[in-house]
Amino acid sequence: MGIEIERKFLVIGEAWRDAVERSEPMDQGYLGGERASVRVRIAGSGAFLNIKSKQGGASRLEFEYAVPVDEARDMLDALALPGRIAKRRHYVTHAGHLWEIDEFEGENAGLVVAEIELQSEDEAFERPAWLGEEVTHDLRYYNSALAQQPFSLWGKGADKES
């Protein structure tokens, strides 16, 4: 059984851009599920089917499988729920940890979130200077939530915390 331990943070400023090792565009949609998030993602030249348990917090069950890109496109076009996520993922290594920085596009433009995967919930890590508020426990920042309630709409009838 796969368990993902991941913490999420908002990103402050642009200094992180100087440390980017590589980047790739991502297009993803969700197939639904009451107890799990089922995601289809095309990332660069690959495609993946990902299943995560829906509980909030840093630790969740996670399973991921490679699928052919043409099948992923078909799933996104024919089966995905309304609302897709377009983003560019940047990879930055800082003090021995890999950070995945998602720069959102489309209706989520303006949102930049950094994620770090850890071996345990209490694993120590050095915080880069560009790391802002932790949003691990704020379900609004989950990609599955952003597909349904985009960042650009938060100030238009949805709860937006400053």
Buried (B, 14 or more C-beta within 10 A) or exposed (E): EEEBBBBBBBBBEEEBBEBBEEBBEBBBBBBEBEEBBBBBBBBEEEBBBBBBBBEEEBBBBBBEEEBEBEEBBEBBEEEBBEBBBBBBBBBBEBEEBEBBBBBBBBBBBEBBBBBBBBEEEEEEBEEBEBBBEBBBEBBBBBBBBBBEBBBBEBEEEEEEEE
